Amino acid sequence: MTLTERWKKCIYENMNNCSYIKNAKNEVSMDVLFELSEFFKFFGDTTRIRIIHLMLSGEISVNDIAEKLNLEQSVVSHQLRILRTANLVKPRRDGRKMFYSLDDEHIGLIFNTGLTHILHKKGK
């Protein structure tokens, strides 16, 4: 089974287990829809997407992110601050080094759902 096939299966199973989707008559307030809109804006920056993509494999240091993405540490730190404020990533300090990981499994699921959609539309 390819990675894309595994993600499609995972996404399908998670969607079928989602109580909100099972009961489509649920109403969502405008406030919640506004929050959702704001939440998705954090995925609208290529640098942040690249950082999230790295974190799919697990915790990573700020220095390693900067090195792997060929970015200045200050740029990475700025984007991590935005992601942390949005509760998309969480920090852990070990001495003088900072490590970051995805806040929870939902962030990876959202990323991979979007990626699966893009790859599907490209016929991959």
N, C-alpha and C positions, 0 to 999 in steps of 0.2 A: 504494500500500500504506500503510495507516495505521500509526501508531506502535505500537499494540498488536499488529497483524499482524506487523510487523517483529520485535518482541520475541519473540513466540511462535515465529517461525521461528528466531531466534537461539537461544532456549532449547532448542528441539527439536534443532537441529543440535549444540549443545554437549552435550546429554544423550546423544545418539547416539554422540558421540566420546569419552565418558567411559568409560575402561577398567573402572572399578568397576561401572558400571551394566551393561556388556556381560557381566560375569561375576557374576551375582547369587549365586553360591555362596560368594563371599568372606564371611568372617566378620569382624565388627568387635568388637574387645574392649570391655568395659565402660568402660575408661578413655577410649577414643576416643569412645564414645557420650556419656560424661559431659562431655568437652571440647566436643562438638558442642552439647549442651544448654546449657552455659555460654556458648558462642559466640552462640547465638540469643537469649540474654537481652539482649545489647547492642542488639538491634533492637527491644526491648520498651519503648522510651521515645519518645514523639512528638517531643520536641525533637531527639533524636539522629537520628530518621528524617528530619526536616525538613532537618537539616544534611547528611546523606548525599545527600538529594535535590538540594540545591544543588550538591554536588560532582560530580554526574553530568555536569555541563557542563564540569568541569575545576577547576583550582586556584582558590582563593578566599581572601581575607584574612579574618582574625578580625573586623576592623571591618566588612567588607562583609557577612559572615554576620550579625552583630549588627543591622546596618541593615536588611537584607532580611527578617529574621525578626522585627524589632521586639523584640529582646531586649537586655538589658544585656550588655555585653562580658564581665562576670564569669561570667554564666550560660553564655555560649557557650564561654568558656575552660574552665570546669568540664566541660562535656559533651565538648569536644574532648580533654581530658586522659583521660577515660574511653575515648573512641574510639581514642585513640592507644595506650593501655595494652592494648587488645584487638587491636591491629594492624589496625584497620579504616581508619585514616587515617594519613598521614605528613606531618610538618611540613617547611617550608623557610623559613629566615630570609633576609630581604633588608633589611639595615640594621636598623632598629628594628621593621619589620613582620614578622609571621608569616603565612605562607600555608599552607594545608592542601589536600590532595588525597586521593582514595581510595587506599588502599595498593596495590591491584592490581585488575585487571579482574574478579576473582571477586566483589568487594564489590558492584559495579554489577550483576553478573549475579544475585546473590542478591536484591538490592533489586528489580530488575525482574521476577524470577520471582515474588516475593511480590505485587508490584503487579499483574502480569498475572493471577495467581490471583484476587485481590480483584475486579478489573474483570470477569473472566470470570463470577464468581459473581453480580455485580451486573447481568450481561447487557449489559455495554458492550464 
